[in-house]
C-alpha cells in the first residue's frame, strides 16, 4: 500500500502545474533606467573618441 500512495503522490505532483512567480519576467523601471544610463554613457564615450580621432587626423594632414 505505501507504494501506491507514493505513486499517487508522484502522479499528482506531475500533473499539477508548477506555481509561477508573478514577478518572473517583469522588467522594473530601475532596469530600464540603468539601460538608458549605460546607453547614454556609451554614446558620450563614442562621441568623445570620434571627436579626438577626427581632431588628431586633421593635425596629421595639415603641414
C-alpha positions as MATLAB code, in Angstrom:
seq = 'XXXXXXXXXXXXXXXXXXXXXXXXXXXXXXXXXXXXXXXXXXXXXXXXXXXXXXXXXXXXXXX';
ca = [
       0.000    0.000    0.000;
       2.827    2.527    0.656;
       3.992    2.116   -2.953;
       0.528    3.012   -4.205;
       0.479    6.174   -2.067;
       3.934    7.130   -3.286;
       2.886    6.542   -6.866;
      -0.281    8.580   -6.419;
       1.676   11.392   -4.779;
       4.185   11.457   -7.633;
       1.400   11.347  -10.210;
      -0.371   14.246   -8.527;
       2.876   16.252   -8.390;
       3.499   15.504  -12.060;
       0.014   16.527  -13.168;
      -0.213   19.658  -11.022;
       1.125   22.707  -12.876;
       4.063   24.389  -11.144;
       3.439   27.563   -9.179;
       4.515   30.557  -11.161;
       6.311   33.536   -9.732;
       4.262   36.649  -10.569;
       7.448   38.737  -10.672;
       9.197   36.446  -13.144;
       9.871   38.131  -16.476;
       8.839   41.595  -15.400;
      11.182   44.458  -16.158;
      11.268   47.057  -13.463;
      11.683   50.747  -14.105;
      15.086   50.513  -12.399;
      16.359   48.110  -15.053;
      15.084   50.403  -17.797;
      16.760   53.441  -16.235;
      20.066   51.586  -15.874;
      19.889   50.503  -19.511;
      19.220   54.077  -20.641;
      22.099   55.358  -18.489;
      24.542   52.802  -19.905;
      23.484   53.608  -23.473;
      23.940   57.336  -22.793;
      27.402   56.814  -21.284;
      28.484   54.654  -24.217;
      27.191   57.314  -26.613;
      29.193   60.019  -24.836;
      32.360   57.902  -24.905;
      31.933   57.107  -28.608;
      31.366   60.793  -29.404;
      34.470   61.806  -27.422;
      36.657   59.201  -29.135;
      35.301   60.157  -32.562;
      35.968   63.828  -31.861;
      39.514   63.088  -30.654;
      40.343   60.917  -33.669;
      38.911   63.479  -36.076;
      40.916   66.262  -34.443;
      44.139   64.235  -34.454;
      43.698   63.203  -38.091;
      43.214   66.859  -39.014;
      46.528   67.729  -37.335;
      48.346   64.970  -39.200;
      47.210   66.056  -42.639;
      47.959   69.770  -42.156;
      51.576   70.910  -42.734;
];
